[in-house]
Structure formats: structure tokens, C-alpha cells
């Protein structure tokens, strides 16, 4: 590792630690608001030095609180993903099924992409392929399109 990279890593950690202190301070108010809860979610991600160290259970709990404070279909989708990471893909899929039943996010490619990933993880490859195709019909950015194409090929090849 170059010295410059080492300095940048150390600098980033200093900034992250300062941000964590601010996030924690915002939660010590009598009634933390939506921004404080969003900061708490970001803080949980920042605490993890590696992706596999992420405390998904805490993030899922924070999203439950955020849904109460600032309900929206996108927040509920994020909650479903966090629940899936904490409690398994079936738990997250049940929340996505409820979102789909309401129809609020039918035109949002991330709903279909998230569902496809959970179905893939559940071994439901035919259903996952259908959701990947729906996401591909809606996605607008090329990097995300390439990712979805790769994932679709994976599930179709099974």
C-alpha cells in the first residue's frame, strides 16, 4: 500500500469516527426525528470495516422506526432488504410481496432487482429471471443494466 493510500485510509477513518459521534449525539434527543434515524442507519454501515460485519439487525430495526416516522414505499423497500439481510431472504420477500400487492413501486426497477436477488437466494431461479427481466425493462443506467444482465444470465444458466 502506498503511503498516500495509508494516509487517505487513516483520514477517512478519522472522518468516519467524527460522523459516528455526530450520529450518536443526534439520537440522544428526546424524540429523534427521521434525519437522526437516517444518520443511525448510515452509522451502522460506516461502523462495519467490511461488508460482512454490517449489523443488519440494527439496520432493520432503524428502518422499522423510519417507516413509522417517514413512511414511503422506497423506505419500506429498504426495510425489506435490511430484513432479508438480517433474517433471511424469505422474510424480506414477504415484505416485498406486500409492496408489490399495493403497486406503488411497479415502475421502480430497484423493487424488481431486490426481489430478483431474494428469489435467487431462495433458489427460485425461474421467478428470479422474470424479476430480473422486469428490472431490465425499467433500468436507465448502463452500469446497473450490465449488472442485471449478468445476474439474469446466472439464474438462466441454472
N, C-alpha and C positions, 0 to 999 in steps of 0.2 A: 504494500500500500504506500502510495506517495505521501510525503509529509503534508502536502496540501490537502489530500483526502482525509488524513488523520485530523488535521485542524478543522476541516469542514464537519466531520463527524462529531467532534467534540463540541463545536459551535452549535450544531443542530441539537445536540443533547441538552446543552445549556438553555436554548430557546424552548425546547420541549418541556423541560423541568419548570421553567418560568410559566409557561402556558398551563401546565398542570396545577400549579399553585393558584393561578387566577381562576381556573375552572372550579377547583375545590372551594375557593372563597365565595364564588357566586352561589354555591349550593348551601352555604351556611346562613342564607337569609331565611326569614320566617316562612316564606312561601316561594320557593324557587320557580321562576317562570320558564317559558318554553326555551328561551335562549340559554338559560343555565342548564337545562336538561340536554340541549343540543351540545353544549360545551362538555357535559359529562360523557356523552357518547363519544365525542371526539377524543376526550381524555383517555377513555378506555382503549381506543385504538392506539393512541400515542404511547401508552404505558407498555404495550407489547413490543418488545425489541425484535420479535419475529412473529410472523403471521399466526403460527400455531400456538403462540402464547396469548392470543387475544381472549379476553374474558367475555365470551359471547353470552353467558347467562346474565351478567351485569348489563350488557348492552341491550339484551331483550327486555330486561326489567325497565331500563331507562326508556325504551321505545314504548312500552306499555303506558308509562307516565306521559310521554309526549303525545300519544294518541288521545289521552284524556285532555291535555292542555291545548293541543292544536290539531284536532282531528282532520285528516285528509287521506284520500286513498293512497297517495305516494308514501306518507308516513306509515300507513298500515302495511304497504308492501315491504318497506324497510324493516318493519317489525317482523313480518313473516320470514324474511331472510335471516334475521337475527335469531328468531325462534328455531329455525331449521338448523342453524349452526350450533345452537345450544342443546336442542332436544331431538334433533334428527330430522331428516327430510320429510317424513310423514307429517310431523307436527306443523312444519312450515307450509306444506302443501294444503293442509286443511284450511289454513288462513287464506292462502291464495285462492282456493276454491270459493270461499265466501266473497272475496273481492271480485272474482270472475262472475259470480251469480248476480252481483249488483250492476256489472257492466261499466263501472266508472272508468276503468283503465283499458278498455278493449283496444284502443288505438295507441297504447303506450308499449313500445317494444320491450321495455325492461320487465313488464309483467310476464310476457311470454318467454323471455330469456330466463328469468328467475324460475318460472315454472318448468321450463325445459331442463334446467340444471337439476332441480329437485327430482324430476321424473327420471332423469339419467341416473342419479344417485340411488334411486329406488329400483333400478333395473327395468324400468318400464320404457324400453328403448323406442318402441313404435310411437307411443304417446309423446315421448320427448322429441322425436323427429318432427312430429306435427307442430309442436310448440316452437321448435327452432325455426321451422318454415314460416310460421306466423310472425315471429320476431324479425326474420329476414325481410318479410314483406313491409315491415314498418321502420326498420332501422335506417338512419340517414348518414351515418358517418362510416367512412371506409375502414378504419381500424376495427371498429366493432363488427362490421359486416364480415371481415376476414375471420375474426374470432368465431362468430356464429357459424360460418361456413365450415370451419374446421371441426367444431363440435357436432354439427349435423353429420358430417362425414363419419365421425367416430361412432355415433349411435346407429347410423345406417349400415355400418360395416359389421355390426354385431349380429 
